[in-house]
Amino acid sequence: MAKMTKAQIMSALAEKTGLPKKDVIGFMDTLVEMAYSEVKNNGEFVLPGFGKMVKVNRKARMGVNPATGEKINIPAKTVAKFRLAKMAKEAVL
């Protein structure tokens, strides 16, 4: 089975909710913007029953260049991660 495209997801949501596709697209765009803003400003965004997007600080560490075997220094950085809710894990797995 092929992955759903964004257009297919929006059409399916519009069909299941009975809302116009334009409204569904607007809602999803607003939700995404809000999630990004909350993670940037507060460090996390929770979507109950689905999961949580969090900002995580990674420490600096030593790595190895696989081509040459040379040891390299990987600097510290901040990354965004998504943690799936327990309910979602149980429903899927």
N, C-alpha and C positions, 0 to 999 in steps of 0.2 A: 504494500500500500504506500502510495506517495505522500509526502508531507503536504499539509495544507498551506497554500500561499496566503499572504495577508488579505488579498481580495476575497478568497474563498472563506476565510475566517470571518471577515466583516459581513459577507452575504449570509453565512450560516447564523451569525448572531442576530442579524436583522430579521431573518425568517423565524427564528425561535422566540424572539422577544416581541415581534409584531411592530417594532419601531422602524422608521425609515432608515435606509442604509446610511444616509448622510448624517443622521443623528448618532448612529452607532460609531461611525468613523470619528466624529467630533468628540464623543465621550471617550473613546479609546485614546485618542491623541492627548486629551486633557489628563487622563489617568497616567499616561506615560510621562508627560511633562511634570506632573505632580510628584511622581515616584522619583525621577531624577533630581528634582529640586530638594525633596525631603532627604534623600541620601546625601546629597552634597552639603546641606546645611545641618542636618541633625544626625547623620551617620546611619540611619536605617529607615526603611519604609515597609510597613506590614500590610499585606493583603490577606485578611483572615480566611482561613480555609485553603489558601493557595501557597503562601510562603512569605519570605522576608528577604528584601534586598538590603545588604549591609556594606558599609565601607570598612575595610580591614587594612591595617598597616602591616606590611611585610618587612621583616628584618633584613639587613644586609647579610649576604652569605657568600660562600665560596662555591664556584661551579666549575665544570670542566667542559672545554670546547670539544665536542665529539669528533670533529675532523682531525684535530691535532693532538688532543690529549692534554693541551695546555690548561693550567688552572687559571681561572678568571674570577675577578671580584664582581659580584652582582650587587648593585646598590639597593638600599632600602627604597620602597615605594608603596603607594597607597593603591589598592585595587578594590573593585566592586565584586561582591559575590552574592549568589542567590541561594538561600537555604529553603528547601521545600518543607512545607508544613507536614506534621505527622499525619494529619487527615488525608492529605494529598498522596503521601507515600503509601498509606494503607489502601487507598482507592486504586492506585496504579499497580502496585506490586502484589 
